[in-house]
Amino acid sequence: QSALTQPASLSGSPGQSITISCTGTNSDVGAYNYVSWYQQHPGKAPKLMIYDVTKRPSGVSNRFSASKSGNTASLTISGLQAEDEADYYCSSYTSSYTWVFGGGTKLTVL
Amino acid sequence: QVQLQESGPGLVKPSQTLSLTCTVSGGSISSGDYFWSWFRQPPGKGLEWIGYIKYSGTTYYNPSLKSRLTISVDTSKNQFSLRLSSVTAADTAVYYCARFGYCTPTSCYPDYWGQGTLVTVSS
């Protein structure tokens, strides 16, 4: 059960769009439509931003969108705002009720 | 509003057993078909799912930790617990408890989290 692969860091200017990739295998991301994304601000617990690959929980801004193609999932944040600066983690169901996470992407809003 | 709170020693010696408890308030751990879960995050590193338990006692563990791990539930105290044996410095992390309560017909995701507690493994 290896961790999913994310870029360590990304940056963007306010108003821009950025996309974070999350690459797994055909045993996790590629096998199931149970990919989720979490936002974590320093010293805080993670917050669910996306579930079931593309769906947003109520209360999450529609500036956050996501998709999946093959073994790679992606999170796009449009209209970047200062408050979006955080760490982002992807996660996928693997099998037998187990879950794997990516290493995290530190997003800096310039 | 459901709240979760981790508690337990902040310092554990190598080779000993790490024990943490998560106390749930604002709702019964026995109501709803939720998974009650543990995660951890080493300082400056990423999240790791440790495992979870249903109120019935059914458990599912991260395969990489399974041989050292026990998660249990005490419905009378509205708590669930984590025990990780034979710890090393690599087990130093912030440990979070969470409820997998954001559910679709086919899956659930963590919606409520504790604030996290740092456990350091050191002699």
Chai-1 contact restraints between the chains, C-beta under 6 A:
chainA,res_idxA,chainB,res_idxB,connection_type,confidence,min_distance_angstrom,max_distance_angstrom,comment,restraint_id
A,Q1,B,P63,contact,1.0,0.0,6.0,A-B,restraint_1
A,Y34,B,S107,contact,1.0,0.0,6.0,A-B,restraint_2
A,S36,B,Y109,contact,1.0,0.0,6.0,A-B,restraint_3
A,A45,B,Y96,contact,1.0,0.0,6.0,A-B,restraint_4
A,A45,B,W113,contact,1.0,0.0,6.0,A-B,restraint_5
A,L48,B,Y109,contact,1.0,0.0,6.0,A-B,restraint_6
A,Y51,B,Y109,contact,1.0,0.0,6.0,A-B,restraint_7
A,D52,B,T104,contact,1.0,0.0,6.0,A-B,restraint_8
A,Y89,B,L47,contact,1.0,0.0,6.0,A-B,restraint_9
A,Y97,B,Y60,contact,1.0,0.0,6.0,A-B,restraint_10
A,W99,B,W49,contact,1.0,0.0,6.0,A-B,restraint_11
A,F101,B,G46,contact,1.0,0.0,6.0,A-B,restraint_12
A,F101,B,L47,contact,1.0,0.0,6.0,A-B,restraint_13
A,G103,B,G46,contact,1.0,0.0,6.0,A-B,restraint_14
A,G104,B,G46,contact,1.0,0.0,6.0,A-B,restraint_15
